[in-house]
Amino acid sequence: MRMKTKQDILDQTYMTVKDLKIITGLGLARCQCIMRELRDEAREQGYYIPVERTILVPTKVVKKKFKL
């Protein structure tokens, strides 16, 4: 299995903590904290957030936050 590229990640519908880590280069703990905040913001904005064990956030929300 090949590694995801930044473009592969940005083309996905939802982003995981590991994806955010690849995009930003931040540490795992910091990415988890950011993703929790973004997940809560996305819920308030009316986005559908799947109930999963992993933290999923719409890529659209992440792009807005990090101006990608």
N, C-alpha and C positions, 0 to 999 in steps of 0.2 A: 504494500500500500504506500502510495506516495504522500509526501507532506503537502498540506494545503498551502496555496500561495495567498498573498494578501488579496489578490483579485478574486480568487475562489471564495474567500470568506466574505468579502463585500457583496458578492452576488447571491449569497444565501438569504433566506427569509428571516431566519433567527440566528443569533450569535450566542456562543457559549463563553464561559470564563476563559477556557484555553484559547479560543479564537481571539478574544480581546487581548490576551497576553501576547499573541503573535503580532497583532496589529500595532499595539502600543509599546511593547517592550517592557512594560511594568511587571512587578512581581505578582505572584499568584494571589497572595493575601489582599493586596491592593485592588487587583482586578475583581476579586470576589466582592469586596466592599462596594466598588463602583457599580457592578452588575446588580447588586441588591437595590441600590438607589435608583438605577435606571429602570429596573423591573417595577418598582413602586410608582415611578413617574409614568411609565407606560400604562399601567393599570388605571391611574387617575385620568389619563388622556383617552381611555376607552379602548386601548389595544387589547386584542385577545392574547393572553399569556397562557400557554399550555401548562398544566399541572404536571410537572416532572420532578424527578429527584435532582437533576441538574438545573442550574439557573439558566433560563433562556430569555433573551430580550430581542425584540424585533431589531434587525440590523438598521432599519431606518432611524430608530431612536438613537442608536450608538453613533451613526453618521452625523446626526444633528449635534450631539453632545461634543464630539471630537472634531467637528467641521471637516469631515472626510468627503 
